[in-house]
């Protein structure tokens, strides 16, 4: 009995120590990465916003068979193709992503603010429309009017955890400019991408390679370090995502 109680206490102690070592865990959108200070952020696009609205009629087996046959055609995006780029939750896609994709494609951009969002309309002093638009078709029509035959939508999630340096063995460092390193922030960027054919509405999704990094900061430079860490991750992840997109569909 004593061994059982001791084992439970050891387990509880390990959990408590884990909480002490890694603190400040958080998840942020790349479109609202500055710790929630983006006043224009109105949430993320849903899959239904871009991949397909709920049908008004009953779905038949014939509909499913037709969709499956259409999906078997190879999905291609040759070099220099024209694409409409959308970053979920952002007024315009990040410049770093545009730069990475322009190595392979002609890029036009479009807003990724969610459609028919009552918070968004309230912010602008407008009333939300009573009739819901088939937003996926509206995006395809927008791309067609601009001459783009593919739409590329991407979502990005920043996951971070802060490691308290005070729980480790003390390592003496120079105290320069009033900044004493006391926290290591581990961060990773997870992207999800959807490539949509404008003519048919067919789509494919994939998740590029996930990148991680770490940054040591002090009390007075934590925000600036956070910004630099995010930027470094974005540049690395966007470059890799553009290369993977071309490798998958450019042939």
Order of alpha helices (4+ residues) and beta strands (2+ residues): alpha-beta-alpha-alpha-beta-alpha-beta-alpha-alpha-beta-beta-beta-beta-alpha
